Amino acid sequence: MPCVGLPGETAGSVKDTTSRLWSARSKPTIAIGQEISVSALQMVQAATALANGGVPVQLTVIDKTTNRDGSTAYHHQVTYKERIYKEATANYLLSCMETTATTGTGASANLGDISIGVKTGTAQIADAVRGGYSSTDFLSNCIAIFPIEDPEIILYIVIEKAKGETYAGRIVAPVIAEAADTIIDHLGLQRGSAASLAHSGRITIPARTPMTLGVLVPDFTGLSKRELLPLIESQTVRIVINGTGWVTHQSPPPGTPLTENMTIELTLE
């Protein structure tokens, strides 16, 4: 079933309980991800039930739309679906995912100062040419929910047909940790390793001292082209500027004895 109503969404493939396609091996193979298919959006949709106490949350890609005058034309209201399992069940599964992140296959996703729950998966990919499943191509994935005690973020990362190492716990879980760190800092979530600072919001930028030439070549790093203008008019040295922005490299280096008619080349980026 489509999750967000976008064109091209896959419907996935899950057998109905009355389907004649069930076999004696369906239950064990479905348990390892075979005989079914889901999209990344469907995985996230399912995880919303875990993060929301057993009640799935309808996904959306649009928060709001505005009119030409800036007024709000549409603002998304959170829509909850029918409860699919008890809150106690959801909390238990989250605790299992947290254990996976601390001592299990997802230990590389452990953040330390913020609780996170993960589930890793490494699945064979169906062989469309010969049938069955490939022995060389795998789908390595990991889904994460954090913080566990009050879930705010669901993060799902998939690596398809990885070369060399394929186990998700080794190649996807570390990426989950890196991405989660960035998201947490971007949202400003409280975390143990973050320093708490109080700031008035007032910033004073001191005026730069005008650059002058002495007996040694100065360090031009970080100077803008505008700050270099007085030196361009100098009659003792020749300044060559390449690029725009701020000085990132210079030749000769700082501290070189300054000689008359010396050429100083500056690279700006």
Secondary structure, DSSP 8 states (H G I E B T S, - for coil): --SS--TT----B---TT-TT--TTHHHHHHTT-S-B--HHHHHHHHHHHHTTT--B---S-SEEE-TTS-EEEE----B----S-HHHHHHHHHHHHHHHHHSTTGGG--SSS--EEEEEEEEEE-TTTSSEEEEEEEEEEEEEESTTS--EEEEEEEES-SS---HHHHTHHHHHHHHHHHHHHHT---TTS------S-------------SB----TT-BHHHHHHHHT-SSEEEEEEESSBEEEEES-TT-B--TTEEEEEEE-
